[in-house]
Amino acid sequence: MIKSKYRWDLPSLDEEQVAALMKGLNVSRLAAGVLSARGWSSLEQTSAFLEADAWQLLDPFEMKGMKEAVGRISYAITSGERIRVYGDYDADGVSSTALMIRLLTELGANFDTYIPHRSREGYGLNLGAIDKAAEAGVNLLITVDNGISAVDQIAYAAQQGIDVVVTDHHEPPEVLPEAAALVNPKQKDCPYPFKGLCGAGVVFKLAHAMLGRPVLEYADLAAIGTIADLMPLTGENRVIARLGLEQMRRSPIVGIRALAKVSGVKPEDLTSGRIGFSLAPRLNAGGRLDHADRAVKLLAAVAEEEAELLANELDGLNVERQELVEQTVIEADSMWQSCCSAAGDRPMNVIVLAKAGWNAGIAGLVASKLVERYYQPVIILATDSETGLCKGSARSIDGFDLYAALTECTDLMEHYGGHQAAAGMTISQDKLGELSERLHILADQWLSAEHWQPKRRVDLSISLQDITLKAIEQLARLEPFGNGNPTPRIVIQDVLIRESRTMGKESKHLRITIEQAGQTIEAVGFGMGEYRDRLAPGIRVDLLGELSVNEWNGNRKAQLMFQDFRSQHLQLNDRRKERNWWPAVESLVMNQPSGLVIGCASTALLREATSRFGHAEIPISLYTDSWIDIRTVTQTAASSELRANPLSDWRHLIMLGFPANDQEVRTLKQWLAPERGGEVVTLFHEVGDARQAGDIVPAFPERKHFAEIYGMCRKRGAWLDSPEGFVQETASLTGWPLSTLRMVHEVFIELGFIAADGASRKIVAEPPRRELDDSTRYRKAREQFDGLRLAHMTTEELHLWFSACHSTSV
């Protein structure tokens, strides 16, 4: 058995609904299955989802505050008032700001822009920035991607004679600011039907309202903000993202062209994934390490030369950011390991780490890396030595509502905000210990055992026959993919690995060829090179991944990009024909030191294995009856000394000889139980083994022998079960030992063929029609017999026996 890294969340499909979508949309089962798994059932609604065109854009004036915002901004423009656009330092914030620059430039407004510094000013409106605006003669502030919570700051602006129009998408507080206009679809009484817009999306709708038409040429920046801010790519966001991507591919502005170039992406190849993983990090880099002005200037640039210069600067900052994240992750990981060592048997459920000198701007990225590594909620904080305050970010796992948890600890913090999966906070350093303890207790209360294994949502399970180029191309109709509309993820069950080879620098990646029902396909696992031995030819596995088209030298073929794997099968390597097998065992120990255990058939083999491999701290054991008698040799123990240590999970069991009695067979079955997680058994057997070579394994009666003995019982009719009676007589006539005959009689009694009353036995006149396998006693006796003849089985018989042990708990 190979355990998967993730929990596979595979929904059950309504096959009738899938068939209806296949027929109504003229698509493959693959595309129809994905749509059905995601809740699409109405042909009309599904068709609209697949089209996602400009006609589906909503009326901006349905949004509360839009009319007032248009009126106030229009008045400022016609009156020549000084306008300042107040943005934010992340990718959505700079996209929103750049989009507003386009709009106000087109409208002929007198304006400038301002973005606060992340570490010096923090998020949102602040009083110092308002003072600067007043000094500059600003009459109107327009916030983008912020402002909905700035109650005090907007009141202060009014005192300075400055009106504020808020455009935002964050959750509104109970008390709203008294602004000239509040434009946010999440306001409680806002009738706008789509609530998932990002900051740039709200500005996109404002442009529509100001210019009296859907401003499709602005969709590029709105799409970047939508994708970068991880907004759900459903509803109107899907339309905006699709329109924006089409525009960027067809006619990119100079800033996007320059940004794509330093990212190593051609504009015509831009996708939501490439924006999220290549363009957005560079737009964010300025705000994280320096100032976000560079990113705004890049997106607003009109000259190629200026755009390329700015893009290169952001690329350099992104490289610096990556190095800083990598170094901070190393430091944080070391700190966490020290915490775990100090905690002993009580490691904390939530990772809370703080250090002076860390950059708060990358705290969220570092937290995400540690969540990926340990799958625990993580809080990373930068400590200010002068103030004693720690500021940073947190990331969570499924099932642990981070915002709710921090709300339970609100008395400890100076400030916090966020949502279920991510948050930011400021807390005094002397309260970190209590925060860690409270979060640890909450995680204990809220999370069950399964929550500690990461989950992967799967759309459907398919066979290799479902995978064609046409089917994969049809999946492209579901694009753009992203949050709320992820790339389809599928599972292919029980495929045979035909070929397996590593590729790339340092053999980091893995390419396998899989087969099912005569069809084959290549599957690639990035970062999976270390699993080459576990995914070797001949192994049957289930694979989880995403489908793609591999294009090379003009050839196109379907392939699977697999992300996880599992197997219910136990691989058996029968090496009984090898005579001098100690070098082979040594090679196995050298190549797989972890997850390896060795079972020995004799004390002599145990001592030899101990002397050879004791230094490797590999569990080495006799086949003993008790589970806790598994013996482990340690480096500190002499080669002849053994100490008891329970055997837990293992990957590879090397068997040096076979069990010789019922006790030892039972122990082996315990080792092979599926909860132990075993993957491979390698068998060695010394032909000259004194304990087994001369043994004659007793035969087990076949069905005809049972029939013969039953015939003798029927002829006798009734008898007493005594040592010198009928059983002894039957033994003399048939040649079967008394123990075997008693087992046969016990089987007949259990099946209702013979009635037993004390020592009296009597044939049942009209016995029920039952098979031998219906008898528990028969099955147990058969298992005991098979266990004792393991060394004499064929490879095929051994595989069946080991697989049966591995498929049921003992």
N, C-alpha and C positions, 0 to 999 in steps of 0.2 A: 504494500500500500504506500502510495506517495500522497502526502497530505498537501492540499493547496495552500497557498499563502493567504488567499482571500476567502471570505464566505461568498459563495456564488448565489446571488438572489435571482432565481430563474422563475418568472411568472408562468402560470398555466395559460395556454391560449385557447380561445374559442375558435375551433377550426372552421365552423360554419361562417363566422364573421370574417376569418381570413379568406375563405373561398369567395365570399361576397366582394371583398375589396379587390381580390385578384381579378375577378370578372369585371367589376364596375370601373376599375382604374386601368385595366389591361397591364398589370404588373406581375412580377414573379412572386412566388410564395415568400421569398426572402424579404422583399420590400413590403408586401402585405402583412407579413408576420411582425415586422418591426413596427409598422403603423398600428396594428391591432394591439401589440404589447404596450404601446404608449397611449392607449385610450381612444384612438380614432376609430369611429364606427360609422358615422354618417358620411355617405359618399359626397354630399354637398360640402360639408365642413372640411373633409379631408382634401377635396379638390382645391378649395380655397387656401388651405394650408400649403399645399404643394405649389400653387401659383405664386403667392406672396408678392403681389405687384403694387404699383403706386396707387391704384384705385382703392386699395384697402386702407390707405392712410385716413386717420380720423380727423374730424373737424376740430381744429385747435381751440375754437371759442367755447367748446364744451368744457374746457378746463377752467376751474374756478380761478378768478383773478386775472385771466388772460385779457379780457376786455379792458380792465383798469390798467394793466401793464402796457398794453398797446397805446392807450390814451396818454399815459404819463410819459412814455418814451417819445412818442410823436410830438408832444408838446415841447419836450426838451430840445428836440432836433429843430423844430420850426422856430423856437425862441433863441436858439444859439447857446443854450446852457452847456456848461461843462459837464461831461459825463465821464464817470470812471467805472470800468468793468472790474469787479473784484472776484478773482478766481480762486483756484485751489492748485496744490502742487502735484497732484497725481495725474495719471494719463487722462482720466475723465475730465478733471479740472482744466488741464491745459487744452484739451480738445474743445471743451465748452468755451473757453476764453477765445481761442482762435476762431471758432465759429461766430462768436459775437463780434469779433473784429471784422470779419467778412460782412456781416449784416450791417453794422453801423457805418462801415466804409461805403457800402452800396447806398445807404440812406443819407450819406453826406453829413454825418454827425460830427460834433466836436468832442473827441473822447481820447482817453488813454486807458491803460490797464495796470492792474496791481495784483501781484500774487504774494501772499505772506511767505516768510521763510519758515520752513518746517520746524527747525530746532529752536530758532529765536522767537518766533511768534506763535507757532502752532496753527491748528486748523481753524478756519472761519474768521469772521470779523473780529477785530480787536480794537480797543480804544485808541491805541497809538496810531494805527493806520487811518482811523477816522480823523484824528487830529491832522495828519498829513494831508488828507483829502480836503479838509477845511482850509488849510494854509494854501493849497493849490487852487482854491476857488471853485471846487467841485460843487455842483448843485444837485446832481443825481448820481447815486451809487446803484449799479446793477450787479447783484451777486449772481454768480453761476456756480452750481454744484455746492452751494453752502448758503447759510443765512436763515434757514427755517427755525433754528433754535436761538438766534441772536436777539433775544428780547431786550436785554439791557443795552447792548451795543447799538441797536437801531433806535432805541429811545434817546441814547446819547447823540446819535447822528442828527436826530430831529432838533435837539437843543443847539446844534451847530449850524442849523439851517440847511441840512442836507436831507433830501428825500431818498428813500431806498425802495427799489423794486427787487424783490427776492425771486429768483428762479432756482429751484432746488428739487431734489428727489428723495431726500432722506426722511426718516420717520418724523412727523411733526410732534412737538411736545404738547402737553395739555394746554399750556398757555402760549399763544402765538404772538409774535412781535406785531406792533402796530406800524406796519409799513404802508407805503403808497400802494403797493400791490404784492400779493403773495401768490406765486404760481408754482404749485406743487400738486401733482395728481393724487398724492396720498393724504391730502387734507380730508378730514372725516366727511364733510358734506360736499366734496367735489364730485360732480356727476361724470367726470371723464371715465370712460369704460375700461381703459387700460392703465394699470397702476405701476407697471414695471419699467418705465423710462429711466434712463440715467440722466446725469446732469446735461450732457450734450444733447440727449434726446429732447429734453424740455426746451433747450434753446432752439433746436430744430423746429419744434412746434411754434415757438415764438416767432421765428423767421417766417413761417407759413402765415401766421396771423398778421404780421407787419407788412408783408409783401402781397398778401391776398392770393397766394398760390402755393402749392407744395414746392418748396425750393429744393428740387432733386439734386442740384449741383452741390448742395451742402451735406448731402447724405454721407459723403466720405468721412468727414470729421465726426458726424454723429455715430457712424458705424464703429469708428475706432474707440470712441468713448464707451459705447455699448458693450463691445467685446472686451475691452481692457478692464472695465469695472465689473466684469462677470455678471452682467445682467442676463436674465433668462431670454434666450433667443426664440421667444414665442410671441404670438400676437403682433403688435405693431413693431416691436423690436426686431422681429424676423424680417419684416418688410424693410425697415431702415437698414439692417445689416446687409441684406441681399442687394438693395439698391446701391449702398455705399461700396460694397465689394465690386460690383459690376463697374462702377465709375472709376475706382482705383485701378482696376485691370485695364480699362479702356483708355482713360485719359487722366492719369494721376497728376496732381499738382506737384510743383517742384520739390516741396518739402517731403512729401510722401515718397517721391521717386528717389530722393537723396537718402532718406531713411531706409528704404528697401535695399538700396545699393550697399550701404555699410552693413546691413543685416545679411547680405548674401542671398537676397531673394529678388527675383525678377517681378516687376509690378504685375505682369500678366499671370503670375503664379500665386498671387496673394490669396490666402484663405483666412478664415477666422482663426484657425490654429496658428498660422504664421504671424498674424497680428498679435495674438495673445502671447506667443512665446518669443517673438523676435522684435517686433516694432514697439509694443507696449513697454517692455522692460527698459528700452533705451529712452523712451519718453519719460519714464518714471525716474531714471537715473539722476537727472538734473535735480529734481526735488529731494531725492534721498541724500545726496552727497554735497550738493552745492545750492543752486537756486533753479526754480522751474522756468525762469524767463527764457532760457535757451530753447526749451521745447516749444514755448509759445511762438517765439520768433521763427523757429523752423517751420511750424505749421502755417504761419502767416507769410512766409517768405515769397517773394515774386522773382527773385534772381537766382539762377542756378548756382552761381559762385557762392553766394551767401548761404544758401541751403546746404551745399556740400560741406562748407566749413563748419556749420552748426551741427550737421549730422555726424561729422567726424569727432567733434568735441563730445557729443552725447555718447557716441560709441566708446570713446576713451573712458568716460565716466562710468559707463556700464561695465567695462572690463575691470575698472577699479572697484566697482560695487561687487562684482562677482568674487574678486579676490578677498575683499573685506568680509563678505558673507562666508566664504570658505574658511577663512581664518577664525572668524567668530564661532562658526559651527564646531571647529576643532576644540576651541577653548571651552565652549558650552558643554560639549560632549565629555570632555575630561572632568569638568566640574560636576556633571551629573554622575559620572562613574564614581567619583569620590563620595558624593552624597549617598549613593547606593551602598558603597562599602561601609560607610559609617552607620547606615540605617540597619544593616544586618538583615534580619528576617522580616523587616517591615519597610520595604521600599515604598515611597510615596506614589500615589496614583496619578498625581498631576505634577508635571515638571515645572518648578518655579525657580528661575535662575536670574541673578542680577550681578552686574559688575561695573565698576567705574571704568570709563574709557571705551565702552561699547557704544556703537552708534544707534540711537533710537530709530533712525530712519530705515534701518535694515532689520529691525527686531522681528517684524512679521515674517520676513523671508527666512530668517534663522529658525524661528519657531516652526514654520512649515517643514523645514528640513528635518528637524528633530521629531515632529509628528510622523513623518514618513519613515524615519528610522526606528522609532520605538512604539509607535501607535499609542500614544498617550496625549492628553491635553497638555499644551506647553505654553508657558508664559516666559518671555524674554524681556528683560528690563535693563536700561542703561542708568547707572547711578550717578547723580550729581554730588560729588564729595562735599561741596560747599553747603548745599541746602539739605542734603540727606534725603532728597526725593528721588524716586526711581520712576522712569517713564519708559513705556514700551508697548509691546503688542502681544496678543495671545491668539493661538489657533487651537481648534478642538477636534474631536472625533465624533462619529455618528453616535447619537444617544446622549451626549453630554452637552446640554444647552449652556454655552459659555456665558451668554448675557444673563440668563437666569441665575447661574452660579455666582456671578459677580454681584448680582443684585442681592443675593443672600449675604454677601460680605460688604455691602455698601458702606457700613460704618467704619471700615478699615481704610477706605480709599479717599484720596483727594478728588479724583475725577475718574470716570470710566464711561465707556460707550461702545456700542457694537451690536452684534446679533448672535445667533446661535452658534455659528462656526468661527467667528473672528471678533476680536475686540481690541480696544486700546485703553490704557489706564495710566494713572499717576498715583503712586502710593509711597508713603514714608518707608524708608529702609528698615526701621525698627518694627514694622508691622508685617514684614514678609513672612516670618515664621508662622505667625498666626494665620495668615492668608493661606499658606501652603497646607497647614493642618486642617483648616475648615474645608478647603477644596478636596482634600483627600477623603474626608468623611462623606462629603456630598457625592463624590464619585462612587464610594462604596454603596451608598444608599440608592443611587440612580441607575447604576450600570450592572448588568448581569454578565455572566462569563462570556457569552457570545459577543458582547459589545467590544471586547478587547481584541477581537480579530477583525481586521478591516474588511469591508464589504464591497463587492462589485456587483452592480446591477447589470443583469443580462437581459437582452431583448428576447432572444429565442434560441432554442437548440435546433441545429440543422444537421443534415448529412452532407457529405462531399458532393452528392448528386445535385444539391441545391445551389452549389457555387459555380456560377458561370460569369463570363465577362459582362454579358447583358444584364444579369441580375445585379452585379456590383455597380454597374453604371446607373441602374435605376435608383440605387440608394442615393446617388448624387442629387436627386430631386428633393431630398430631405434637407439639403444644405441651406444655409450655413449651420455648421454644428458648433455647439458651445454649451454654456450653462443653460439648463432647461430643455435643451435639444441636443444631447450628446451624440457623438459618433456612435453608430450602431455597434453593439457588442454582442457577439454570438458565442455559443459553445458547440463544439463538435465532439461527440462522445465515442469512445471506444475505437480509436484509430490505431493502426499499427505503424510504428516508426520503421521505415525502410532504410533511410540513410540519416546520418547525423554528423555534422562537421562544424567546427568553429570558424569564425571569420573576423576580419577587422584587426586593428592594432591590438597586440597582446591577446589575441583570440578572445576578445571581450564579448562578441556576439555569437549567436548560434543559428544555424540554418538546418532544418530537418525536412525530410520528405516523408509525408504521411500517406497511408493508403487505407481505403475503405471500400468494400464491395468492388474491387477491381479498379477504382479510380484513385489517382494520386494528385497531390498538390504540395507546393513548397510552403513551409511556415518559417517565419523569421522571428527570433526573440532577441530584441536589443538588450544588452547587458546580461544575457542568459548563458554566456559561454561557460561559466563555472558549473553549469548543470549538464555538461556534455555526457558524463558517465551515467547520470540518472535518466537521461533521455537517449539511451543507446539503441541501436537497431535491434528489433525483436520485441521491444517493450510496447504494451498497449496502454494508451493514455486518453484522458479527456483534455481538450485544449480550450482555453478561453482567450478571445482576442477580437481584433477588428480586421475586416476584409479590405483589401486594396488591390490596385492593378500595378504590376511590375512592368515597366517599359524599358527595354534594353535593345539597342541596335535595331529599332523599328519593330521589334516583337513585343506583343502585349500578352500577358497571362495573369490569371488570378493568383493571389497569394494571401496567406493569413499572417498578420502581425500578432503573434500570441504574447499574452501578458501573464498567464498563469497556467498551471497544469496540475493534474492529479491522476491517480490511478488506484483502482481497487485490486489490481493484480499483484501477485508476488512473483518476482523473477527468480528462477531457479537455475543455477549453474552446476551441472553435474560433472565433477572432475574426478570421479572415482577411478578412472583408468590411469591416472597419473601415479607413478610409483614414488619417485623422490619429490614429495610435494611440499617440503618445508620452504624451499626457495620461492615457490608460488605463493605460499601463505605470507612470507616476508614481503613480497612485492605488493600484495593486497594491503598489508598493514602500512607500508610506506606511502602508498598512493591514496589511502583513505583512512587517516588516523582518527577522524571524528565519526561518531555514530557506529563504530565497529565493535562487535562482541564476538567472543570465541567460546564455543561449547566443546567440551572434551569427553570422550567415551571412556577414558581410563585415567588413573592417577599418574601413570607414566607419561601420557600425552599432556596432562595438565602441567606437570613439572617441566617438561620440555618446552611447552608454550610459554610458561612463566619465565624460564631462563632466557628465552629468546626475545620476548616482547614485554616483559614486566616494566621496563623503563618507559614504555609508551603510555602507561596508565590505561590500558585497554581492559575492560571487564573480561576475565577468563574464568570459566566455570566448568565443574563437572555437571552432568545431568542429574541434578538432585531433585528431591520431591518437593522441598519447601521453597516458595518464591523468594524468601528473604535470605536463603543460603547462597545466592549468587556471590561469587568471590571475585574481588578486585585486587590486583597487585599495584602497589603504588611505588613511586620512585624512592620513597623513604624506607620502604620495607625490604628486608632481605629477600632474595629470590625464592627461598624456601618457605617464606612466611605468607600467609593469606589472611585477609580480614573480610568479614561479611559486609556486603553492601548491596542494597536492592537494585535490581536491574530495572531501569525505566524504559524510555523510548530508545529504539535502535534503528539503524538504517540497513546495516549489513551484518548478517550472522554467518560466521564461518564455522561449519560443523566438522570437527576432527573425529570421525567415526560416528556411530549411531547409538541411540539408547538401546539397552539390553533387557529392560524389564518394564513392567507396567508403571512403576513409580517414575522412572526416567522419561517414559513416553508422555506421561501427564505433564511433567515439567516442560518438556519441549513444546507441547501444545499451548501451555501458558505463555511461553516466549513468542509463539506464533500468533497469538490472539490479535485481532485487528487494532485494538486500542494501543498496542505497543508501537504501531506505525511502521513496522518492518517493510523494507523494499526488496532486498536481495538476500537469498540464501545461497552460499557456495558450499558444496559437499566434497569432502575428501574422505577416503576410506582406505585404510591399510588392509590389504588382502590377508596379510599374515597376522592380523589382530587376534591374539590368543583368546580374548574374551568372546569373540564372535565367529571366527573362522571355522572352528570345529563344532559350533552349535548347529543342531538340526532343528530348524524351525518347524514346530508341529503343524500339521495340516489343519485346515478348517473345513468342516463338513459342507458339502455343496447341497443344493436343493434336493437332489436325488437321494443323498444320504439321510436328510431329514425325512423324506418320504419313506425310506426303508425302515428307519427307526419307528416312525409313526405306525407303520404296518405291523410291526412286532408288538407295539403297545395295544393296538386294536385287537389283535389275536389273543393277547393275554386278558384284556378286558378290565381286570382290577388287580391290584397288588399293594404290598406294603413297601414303603421306601426305607430299606434297611441295607447295611453294608454288604451282606452276603446274599441278598435276594435277587430280584428281577434285574436290577441295574447291572449287577456283577455278571449275571447270565448274558445280558445283552452285550456287555463289553467283550466277553469271551467269544461270542458269535461274530461280532462286527470288527473287532480289533481297535475300536475307539477307546481312549482312556476314560476312566470313570468321571473325571472333571468335565470332559467334553459332553458325555452323555447326560450328566446332571444339568449342564447348561441347556441342552436340547429339550429335556423335560421341562425346565423352567420356562422356556419359550412357549412350549405347547400349553402350559398352564396359563400363561399370560394371554395367549390368543384364544383361550376358551375351548381348547381341544381336549384337555384333561382337567378333571375336577380334583382338587386337593382338599383333604380334611384331616389336619394333623399329619400323621405318617401314611394315611390311606390315600391311594390314587385310583381313579376310575375314569375310563374313557367316556366322554360325552357322546350320547347317542346321535344327536343331530347338531354337530358343531357349526359355528358361524363360518361364513366364507371370508377368510382373511389371509393376507400375504405375510410372509416372514418379516418384511420390512416394517409391518405394523407393530412389531414387538420391540419395545425399548431394550429388553434384555438381549435380543438378537443383534440389534444395531451396536450396542455397547460391546458385545463379544466380538463382533466383526471388526470394530475399531481397534480393540486390544490386539487382535490377531494381526491386523495390518500394521499396527505400530511395531510389533515384534519382528516383522519381516521386511522392514524398511530397507535394510542393506541388500536384500535380494530382489527388490522391485526394479522394474525397468524405469528409465528416465520419465517416460510418459506417466507411469503409475505414481512415481514420486511427485511429479508436478500436480497431479490430481489430489493426492493426499495432502500436500502442503497447502494447496489452494483452498481445500475444504477447511483446514484448520484456521486459515487466515481470514476466512469469510464469516466465521462465527465466533462469538465470545465464549471463552471457557469459564 
